[in-house]
């Protein structure tokens, strides 16, 4: 797909996020799901090797959502990619649904891992990447983390391990929207130069605009330098695409009203 088709895919994903947020009639994580849409549209639309008709295909690339609260961005990508149906997506947050507030592993639905407790996904990705190398498989592993999630010490233990084992088939994507549940990330825990931190742990680091489709694609497909794992630090806007949600941390987890839903859709139609 070219950038225009990915842009259309991302727009469809944002509409689906808003529609299901209203339909489920409860508070959901909106801001962090919207910030990662352009990345996931590019990943699923142009980069990942998968078969929507055979989601358990052994040689598929694997995607792990470590920042599990961004699940609506993830589920919307699975819908527009044809991996889960519109009917399945419509069950979000209903009794008996496979699709709830955080991902629950279900390979038949394209969900590679369960994630709710932050700081766990990169370690699982390392296990999958190491296994693939030992089996001499060519598929790749992608893990998406949040910048606030990187406060977890387990992330940095995993980062050391990935470099130590020379996991050139592993890519970590950090959705760096600058906010987390408790506020501005630099106030909660100031990392200083975030890119330098990842470089110092032995990673091949790419710092990009996480809403620039060409830059996202270029970083994802760029060959890893040597045997290093790749870290893409994507600078994003929390709540991207809806003006009253952008950089507004009250939309980290909130309930969408009918009036706000209509306002958001009108904005999108004018874009």
Secondary structure, 3 states (H helix, E strand, C coil): CCHHHHHHHHHHHHHHHHHHHHHCCCCECCHHHHCCHHHHHHHHHHHCCCCCCCCCCCCCCEEEECCHHHHHHHHHHHHHCCCCCHHHHCCCCCCCCCCCCCCCCEHHHCECCCCCCCCCHHHHHHHHHHHHHHCCCCCCEEEEEECCHHHCHHHHHHHHHHHHCCCCCEEEEEEECCEECCEEHHHHCCCCCHHHHHHHCCCEEEEEECCCHHHHHHHHHCCCCCCCCEEEEEECCCCCCCCCCCCCHHHCCECCCHHHHHHHHHHHHCC
